Amino acid sequence: MGSKKYKWHKVADAATDLQWTPGDIAEVEVEGKKLCIARANDEWFGLAHVCPHAGAPMLDAYVSGGVRSFARYTT
């Protein structure tokens, strides 16, 4: 079984360059694809732009206490 290769993309020079929601999620675009970045307890996580379960925009979610499955809808 081969090892998975990852390609890293710089999306900002600093956290202050991103527009964070009150829920600590920012939207970025990489190679024409919208993605979300969430931050919790000094860690950053990359996520899909849309929730794969509910189809809701992840920008409407919020990060709660560092829980890794942190999409909790505010509405």
N, C-alpha and C positions, 0 to 999 in steps of 0.2 A: 504494500500500500504506500503510495507516494505521500510526501509531506505537502501540506497546504501552503501556498505562497500568498502573502499579503502585500498589498501596495498601500503605502501610507500617503496621505494627502494633507498638506498644510492648509488649514481653513482660516487661520487668523494668526497674527503676531502675538496677540495677548487676549485674555478673556474679556477685557474691556472693549475689544473690537467687535464683539458679538452682541446682538440684541437679545438679551435674556428675558424670558417671560417671568411673571411672578412665581411660577412653578419651577424655575431654574432649568428651562429648556430653551435652546436656541436652534434656529433653522439655518442650514448652510446648503450650498449647492456645490457638488463635486462632479465634474465632467457631465454637466447637464442634468444631474439627478439630485432631487431634493432629499436631504437627510436631516435628522435632528441630533443634537448633542445635548445630553443631560449631565448635570453635575450633582454629586452627593458626597458629603464627607471628604472633600478634597480629591475625589475620583471623578473621572469623566467617562461617559458611556456613549457609544454611537447607536442610534436606533433608526428604524424606518420612519419615513415622514408620516405614514398613515398606520394606525393600529391594525395588525393583521387579523385580529379577532373581531373588532367592532366596526372597522372602517372609519373610525373617527380620527381627526388630525391629532398627532401626538403633541402639538403645541398647546392643545387644550388639557393635557395631562399635567401632573405635577410629581415631583420627587418627594418621597416620604421616608425620612429617617434612614436613608441608605439601603432600603430594601431593593434588591437587584431586579425583581420584577416590579418596577416602580410605576407603572402606568396606572394611575388612579384618576378617574374622570371627575372633573369638577362640576359637571352638569348632570 
